[in-house]
Amino acid sequence: MTALAGIDLGAPLTETPDPHGAFPRLTDEQIRTLDEGGERRPVQAGEVLYTQGGRPSEFFVILSGKVAVTEGTGDDAKVVRVHGPRRFLGELGLLEGQPAFVGAVAAEPGEVLAVPMSTVRHLVLGDPVLGDLILRAYLVRRTVLIGAGNGLRIVGSCYSPDTRRLLEFVARNRLPYRLVDVDKDQQAEALLGRFGVAVADTPVVVLNGTEVLRNPSTAELAGKIGLRPPEPERDVRDLLVVGAGPGGLAAVVYGASDGLRLSAFDAMAPGGQAGTTSRIENYLGFPPGISGAELAERSVIQAAKFGARVAVPAEACTLEARGGRYVVGFDDGIEIVSRAVVIATGAHYRRLVVPGIETFEPTSVYYAATLHEARRCLASPVAVVGGGNSAGQAAVFLAEGSPVVYLLVRGGDLAANMSRYLVEQVEQHPRITVLGHTEVRELAGGDGLESLVVENNRTGERRVLDARALFVFIGASPHTAWLSGMVALDEDGFVLTGADAEGFRDAEVWRGVHRAPLVLETSRPGVFAVGDVRHGSVKRVASAVGEGAMAVRFVHEHLSQEA
């Protein structure tokens, strides 16, 4: 531990309040549990426990004194939170092997308990009380970091495709960040000048106050953040899972827990379309509801318990049969050979076709409704297009901060495609106005969206709505182009499985396989499909999770017959 420069710790610091349960205090018994595998250490004011951008190897509990959580370096360093006795440090990235998005320094003399991270990970995954306390706190802390704009700095124009690419990637992976917009933010010029970067060379990502990545690829950024670990050197996998939505994550967790040698990849982020959902209230076992992002993060940590990692970003490009095995080629040139494959690549929301919408997509049109998008339009009227659960969940979530939320539905009956509980929430919410038989015809504004022209598709009547953001949830198209004609698809591109795939079997391909395709099996033996990418799937998170678990059972059956 070293002394920290750039922060004045001379004045007394007040402990940060904890209104959301992000900073709980440990009991004597819990501290004794951690004490068994830890070491008590005295600290002096100014001693650094870990730095922003570093990868802490220890978990710290404050026994006496205070610790300041800091952001930035040198003269730009500042205190963002203060913690006292019985609180512990760190956030979600500590469990997932990511670099620290903030630092920690002793604000006054005291004592800390330092516990190796390996011990803490074991507790989080094995202790139902202490482990869940730490995990819950870390999940909330990640939300706090995101809401405060701590963490990464992305410096660029919101109109730049590369800036938008980076923003989407960090948002989907729930990485804390702040956009420093070169077109609007007065700090941008000074920040670029400090690093010797011209505006023409943006976007850049500032990782820890000092390290600058110039227009990095998403793969390069992922590698720096720890999202793309090197693929272990193995010959043939038992199972390759392509896609990490709820179905893919379930296949990873169940497959890894069964001891299968597996690899898993996703083109963007764990969670799939569910990861863009602010709250799922009908998922079994979570009566208060759970966000799609939290469900994904818990699943990723659970998979790690069994030795499995989901690598992102890695987009599958090809599928082929080779030597009795399946080979999937990815966009970075690697190939993975496996005895069985689970296709879980899901689907993406369709873009809204309205003249001139591309003008506003960089600043005001969104295809997800998470904390990242909500903070950009806080306290402004917004509109949501769609009549399914995703649209309803988005409307309820956005209404927490927006004074008016217009829900624009092409049909006339919300209950036709939306769960009953959600219909009731939408219809009873004082800030949500439902407009049935309504479609968007025009968007208007200057640098950002200011209003919408909508039309009643029965009467032809038009009206203007005051809206600063537009959220679109109007159906999805499957990610199946990469399958290269290897498996049978329906007319819309969804993967056929089970009885639907029976008529597309090639006798030569199925030679020696004395059975019909299993329920989730495609027209290729040993290739399965789960979740939204599958023809006839039920568009519910619980259904996708169930299919992922079932697929692993069928993989075992296929492998036993193959042997």
N, C-alpha and C positions, 0 to 999 in steps of 0.2 A: 504494500500500500504506500502511496506517495502523496505529497502535498499537492493541493489543487490551487492553481493560479486563476485569477480572473473573476473570482466571486468573493464578495465582501461578506464574511460570516461574523463580523463584529457585532452587528445588531441582533437582539434576540429574535428568534424565528418562532412564529406561531404554528402549531400543528395543524395540518390540513384537515378540515371536517370530513366526515364519511357518511354522506346521506344515502349512498346507494350500495353499501356493503362491499366496497372495493378494498377497504383497508381494515379488516377485522383485527381484533387483538386476540392473541393466543392465551389459553388458560395455562395454569401451572402444569397440569398434567400433559398438555400438548407440548409445552416447552421441554418437559422431562423426556418425552418420547423422542424429540429431535436431538436432545442433548446426548442421547446414547450413541449417536453416530457422528456428533459434531465436536467442535472445539470452541471454547470461550476465549475471546481475545479483547484486550483493552484497545481503545482507539482514542486518538487525539483529534482535536478540532482541525479540520483541513485534510485529514487522511482520506484518500480515495478508496472506496470499496470496489467499485468497478467504473469503467469509463463508457461513455456513449460510443457505440461502434465496437466495443470489445465483446468478447464471448465469455461471460462469467462462468466459472466452474464451481461456484459455491452459492448456496442459498443463505441469506443473512436474516437473522432475527435480532431486533434491537432489544437488548436487555436493560440498558440505561443510557441516558443522553438522548440526543436527537440526530437524525440523519436527513440531509437535504437531497432531494432528487433534482438533478440538474440537466440542463439542455444547452448545447453549444459549447464552444471552446474559447479560451483566451478572453479578450475583452467582450465577446458576444455571449459569454456564459451567463446563465440566469437560473435562479431557483424556481422550479415549477410546483413542487410539493414538499412538505415537511412531515416526517413521521417520528413518533416517540416510542416509548417502551411497549413491548409486547406486539408491536406490528412487525411484519416481515416485508422484505424487499423483492423486487422483480416483477415480471409480468409474463404473459403467455409465451413470448419468444424464448424465455429461459427454459421452458419445458421442451420446446420444439427445435432447439439448437440454433436459433436465430441470434444475430448480434443485438446488443442492447440498444434500444431506441432512445434511452436516456441514461444518464450516469447517476452515481450515488456517492456522496461525500459526508463524512461526519461533521455535523454542525457544531458540536461541542464534545468535550471529553465524555467518554462513556464506555460501554462494553457491548459487544455483539457476539452472537452465536453463529459460527460458520459451519454449514453442513454441506458435504459434497453433493453435487447435483444428482449423482447416481442414486444416492440414498433417498433424496427427495422424490425423484421420479418413481422409485419403488413405492414410496408412501402414497403418492398421488394415485397410482394405479392399483394399490392394494389395501389402503386404509379407508374404510367407507366413511369415516367421520373427518379426520384430519385431512385426508387426501382430497375429499370433496370440498372442504373449506378452502384449501389452497387453490384448487382448480376453479371454483366459482369466483374467487377473488381475482384470479388472473384473467378470466374471461371478461369480467367487468372492467378491469384495468385496461385491457386492450380497447374496449369501447371508450373509456375515458381518454386514452391517448388519441384515438381517432377524433373524438369530438373536440379536443383541445388543439388539434393540428400539430401535435408533437411528432418527432420522428424525422422521416425523410423530407428533403426539400426538392420539389420538382420545379425547375425554373424553365419556363417556356411560354409560348402563346397557346391559349386555349383553342385557337383556330388551327393549330398545327396538327396534322394527322399523327405525327410521332408523339407529340405531347398527349394527345387523346389516347393513343395506344398505351402509354405508360400509366396514365391515370386509370384506365380501365383495369390494367393488370394489378396495380396496387390495391385498388378498391375491391376487386373480386377476391383477392387474397387477404383482405382485411389487414393490410399493412398501414400503420399510422403515417400520415404524410401531410404536407401543406403545399399547395400550388402557389408559386410566386409568379404571377402572370406578367410577362414583360409588356403587355399592352395596357395593364391597369394598375399594377402594383409599383409604388414609388421605391420600394426596397430593391426591386429587381436589378436596376442599373448598378447600385452599390455592391450588391452580392456578386454579380457577374464580374465587376471590376476587381473585386478582391481575389478572384480565381483566374483572372486574365482570360475571360471567355467573352467573345463577341456575341451580340444578339443573334447574328446569322448562324452561330454554331449551336444554338439551343435546339431542342431541350437538353438540359443537363440534370443529373440527379446528384444532390449533395447528400452523402450517406451519413456522416458523423460530424458534420461541421467542418471537415477538412478534406475528405476524399471526394473527388468529382468524377462522375462518369459522363462522358460526352455522348449524347444521343445513344445510349446503350440499347442493345437488343433486349427483349424481355428475358431471354435465356441468360444473358450476361448479368442483368439485375437479379434474377432469381438465384444465380450462383453466388452472388455477393451476400444475399440475404439468407442463404441456407435452404432455399426451396428446391434446389436441384442437386441433390447429392450425387456423387459418382456412382454409376451403376455397378453393383458388385460383379466381379468376374465369375460368371457361372456359365456352364455350357447350355444345357436345355432346361427351361423352367417347366414345372408341372402345370402352371397356370399363369397366363398373362391377362391382366385386367386393363382394358383400354377405356378410359373414362372414369371419373371419380365423383359422379353424382351420388345420390343416396343408394342406388342399386349397386354401382361399382364399389363404393366404400363398404357396403355390407359384404360383398364378395371378397374384398381384401381382408376384412376383419375375420370372417368365418374361415376363409381359406388359410390365412396365416395361423389362426388358432388351431387349425387341424394339422399344421405342420407341412403344408404344401410349400414347395419352393416356388415363390411367385414374384412377379414384378408388376407394378401398377404405374400408369401414366395418365396425365390429363393435359389437354391443350391449353387450359387457362388457369383453373383453380379447383381445389376440392369443393364439392357442394353442388355443382351443376346449376340448373335453374333454381333448385331449392335454395342455393346459396344467395340468391338475389331476393329472397322472401324475408320480410321483416319479422313476421311472426306466424308460426304454425300452431293453431290452437286445438286441432283435432288429432294430434299425433299421440298414440297410446303411451301413457306413462308420464306425460308432462301436462298436468291439468292447468298450470298457469300459462302454458304455451312455451314455445322455444323458437328462436330465430333459426333460419336455415343455416346461417353462418356459424352459429354456436353448435348446432347439430353436426356440421361438417368438422369443426375444430375438435370436438369431443371424439368423433370417429377417427380422425387422424391420430390423435394421441392414443386412442385405444389400439389402433393398428400397430403403432410403434411398440406397444407393450408386447406384441407377438413378433416383433422384428421386421415389420413391413413398413415401407415408406412409399408415399405417392409422390412421384417426381413431376414437377411442373416448371416451365411449360414444355410440353412434348406432344406435338400433333401427329397422329398416325396418318400416314400417306398411302400405304399399300398393305394388302394382305395376300399372301400366296402360300400354296402348299409346296413343301420341298422335303423330299426324303422321308415321307411319312410324318412330318411335323408341320407346324404352321409358323410362318415367318412374317412379322409385322415390321415394316420399315417406317421410321419417323423422320420428321422434317430436318433434324440435325444430322441425319446420315446414319444413325445407329440402327441396327437390326436386332430384334429379340426373337429367339427361337423357343417355341413352347409346344407342349403336348396338347394343351387345351387353351382356348381363348374365350373370354367373356367380353362381349361387345356392350359397352355401357356409355356410348358417346352422346346419348341424349339428343336434344333438339335445341334450336335457338329461336328466340322470338322473331317473328316477321317484322320487317320495317313497315311503318305506315306510309302509304303512297299518297302524298299530298304535294301539289306543286310548290316548290320553294322550300320544302322542309329541310333540305340539306344545308341551307343557310343557317338554320338554328340548331342543327344536331350537335355542333361543337360546344354550344353553351347552354342550351335550354331543353333539349329533347333527350329523354332517358329511357332505357329498356330494362332498368332495374330500380328497385326502391329500397335502398339500404341507408344506413347512417351517412355514408359518403355523399349520396345524392341529396338526402334530406337537408344536410347542413348548407348546401348551396342555394336553397330556395326557402330558408327558414323565414317565417312571418310573411310570406307572399302567397297570393292565391295560385293554385295549381289545378291542372286537369289530368285525369287518368282515363285512358281509353281501354275498354275491354269489359267483358262480362263474366269472366271466370274467377276462380279463387285467387289467382295471382293479382288481378286487378282489384278485387275486394280487399285483400290484405294490404295492398299498397295504399289504397284510399284511407283505410283506418289508421295505418301507421303515419301517413303524411298529415292527417288531421290533428295529430298531436302537436304539430308546430305551425301548420298553415291555417290562416283564418277561414279560408274557403277552399274546399276540394270539390271539383266537379267530376262526377263519374259518368262518362259518356258511353252508353251502351247501344250497340246497333240494333239489338232486338228490344222487345218490350217487357220481358220477364226475367228478372235477376235470378230467380230460382231455377231457371232452365239449365244453367251451367255453374251455379255457385252453391256452396254448401249452405244449408239452412241457417246454421249458427252465424255464418258470416253475413248472410242477407239481413238478418235481424240487427247485427251490429251496424251495418252500413245504413240501413233505413232509419235507425234510431239515433244516429250520431248527429248532433246539432250543426256540425261544420261540413257535413257531406251533403251535396245536392246531386241526386240521381236524375240524369236526363236520358230517358229511354228513346228508342228509335232515332238516335242522334249520331251524326258522323261529322268529322272534321273536314272542312272544305278549304280553309285558308289559314295561314299563320302570318301575323304582322308584328313588326317591331324594328328596333334599330340594332344596337350591339347585342341585344338579347330579345327573347320573346316578350311581347307586351299583351297580345290578345289573340284570340282564336275566333274564326268565323265558323259556326257549326250550323248544320241543316237537319231539320226533321225529315227523315227519309220517307215518311208517309204523306206529310202535308206540303213539303217543299219550303216551309218557312225557315228563314235564316235569322240568326241572332249573333251578337258579338259578346264573347265572354272575356272578362279581365283575367288573364293567366300569365304568370311569369315562367312557368315550366310545364312541360307536357310529358307524361309518363305513359308508355305504350305497352300493352299486354294483349296482343291480338292473335294468338295462335302461334304454332311453332312448326319448323321444318326440321327433319332429322339430319343428323351428321352421318351420312352413309356414303358419300362420294368416294371415300378412301377404300371401300371394300372391293373395288376393282372388279365387280361382277362375280365375286367368289361365292356369295350367298344370295338366295332369292329375296327380292324386295317386292312390296306391293306397288300399286300405281303411283303412290305418293312418296315412295322411297323408304318406307319403314320396313324393318327386317321381319320376314315371315318365320315363324317358329312352330314347333309341334305339328299338329294336324294340318295347319296352313302350309307348312313346308313339305309335307309328305309328297305332294304331287310334283315337286321340283327336284326330287332326289335323282342323282346320277348313279346308275347301277355300278359303274366302275369305281366311282368315289366311295361307295358304301360297301364295296366288296369285303367280305369278312366280318361285317358288322351285322349281326343277326337280330336287328330290332328296328322299329320305326323311330323317327326322331323323337326324342324326349320332349317334355312339355315346353321347355325353353330352348331347345336345340334348333339350330338353323338347318338349312339344306346341306350343310357340311357336318359330318360327325365330329364331335368335340369342339364345335364352335357354338357358343350360346349367346343369347341376347337378353338383356334385362332393361327395365325402365322405359323411359319415353321413346327410345329408339326402336322399340319393338312394336310391331303391328298388333293392335288390340289391347295394348297395355292400359291399365287404369291409371289415370293421371293423378296419382296421390303418392305422397312421400312414403307412407307406410307400405303401400303396395310395392313400390320399387325396392324398398329394403327387404321385403319378403322374397321378391324375385331374386335378389342378390344372394340371399341365404340359400334358397332352393337351388340356384345354379351351382353352388359349391357341392351340394349333395349329388347333383347330376354329373359334375366333373369327376367326382370319386367313382361313380358308376362307369363312366366312360373309360377312365384310366384303368380300372380293374379289368374291363373287357379287352382293352388294348394290350395289357400285360399278358 
